[in-house]
Amino acid sequence: MDWILKHYNELTIDELYEIVKSRMEVFIGEQGVTEQDLDDRDKDCYHLFAVDNGRVVAYCRIIKAGVAYKDPSIGRVLVTKSHRRLGLASKMMIKAMEFIKNELKEDGITLSAQQYVVELYEALGFKRKSEVYMEAGIPHIKMRYE
């Protein structure tokens, strides 16, 4: 399994297609999100993903500081059903956090975590910064890493 990290303008058409396919599979197909998944933020993000047999099986986007929050952010975090419970989410988050610290030279990270995976983020050092709120019809909690 290969990990790839690229800015939007470096992605190939096939990579972008597989990213969108996996996002639709998880967010629309599994979670029933009806809000628009693709937004213009994707165009100015770094995209971190794992590929197994040509499929994007784990993915997140890294958003620069000042776009979604004062800090950089990690969003659209997913692991496809076929690859869950293998530790990919933790590995991916650590890679994203290291990129933010080492390449973007930022220390803080803010994200909007789906409530059912808050413990994953807490295990990585994120702290809860809000009560539960609804986003795209799913309970979320704002979290921050310092």
Residue pairs with C-beta under 8 A, 6 or more apart in sequence:
1 50
1 51
1 52
1 57
2 50
2 51
3 48
3 49
3 50
3 91
3 92
3 95
4 15
4 47
4 48
4 49
4 50
4 51
5 46
5 47
5 48
5 49
5 95
5 99
6 15
6 46
6 47
7 45
7 46
7 47
8 42
8 43
8 44
8 45
8 46
8 47
9 43
11 19
11 47
15 47
15 49
15 56
18 49
18 51
18 54
18 55
18 56
19 47
19 49
19 56
19 59
20 38
21 56
22 49
22 55
22 56
22 57
22 59
22 78
22 80
23 37
23 59
23 76
23 78
24 37
25 80
26 78
26 79
26 80
26 81
27 33
27 37
27 76
27 78
27 136
28 34
28 37
30 81
31 138
32 137
33 136
33 137
33 138
34 136
34 137
35 136
35 137
37 76
41 61
41 63
41 67
41 68
42 61
44 63
44 64
44 67
45 61
45 62
45 63
45 64
46 61
46 62
46 99
47 59
47 60
47 61
47 62
48 59
48 60
48 61
48 62
48 92
48 95
48 96
48 99
49 56
49 58
49 59
49 60
50 56
50 57
50 58
50 59
50 83
50 88
50 92
51 57
52 83
55 80
56 80
57 79
57 80
57 82
57 83
57 88
58 78
58 79
58 80
58 83
58 88
58 89
58 91
58 92
59 76
59 77
59 78
59 92
60 74
60 75
60 76
60 77
60 78
60 92
60 93
60 96
61 74
61 75
61 76
62 72
62 73
62 74
62 96
62 99
62 100
62 104
63 72
63 73
63 74
63 75
64 72
64 104
65 71
65 72
65 104
65 106
67 73
68 75
68 110
69 110
70 108
70 110
71 106
71 108
71 109
71 110
71 144
72 100
72 104
72 106
72 108
72 109
72 110
73 109
73 110
73 111
73 112
74 93
74 96
74 97
74 100
74 109
74 111
75 111
75 112
77 89
77 92
77 93
77 117
79 86
79 88
79 89
79 92
89 117
89 120
90 120
90 123
90 124
93 120
93 121
93 124
94 124
97 109
97 124
97 145
100 106
100 109
101 107
107 146
108 144
108 145
108 146
109 126
109 144
109 145
110 129
110 142
110 143
110 144
110 145
111 121
111 126
111 142
111 143
111 144
112 135
112 140
112 141
112 142
112 143
113 121
113 126
113 140
113 141
113 142
113 143
114 138
114 139
114 140
115 132
115 138
115 139
115 140
115 141
116 139
118 128
118 141
118 143
121 143
121 145
122 128
122 143
124 145
125 145
126 143
126 144
126 145
127 143
127 144
127 145
127 146
128 141
128 142
128 143
129 141
129 142
129 143
129 144
130 141
130 142
131 141
132 139
132 140
132 141
133 139
133 140
133 141
133 142
134 140
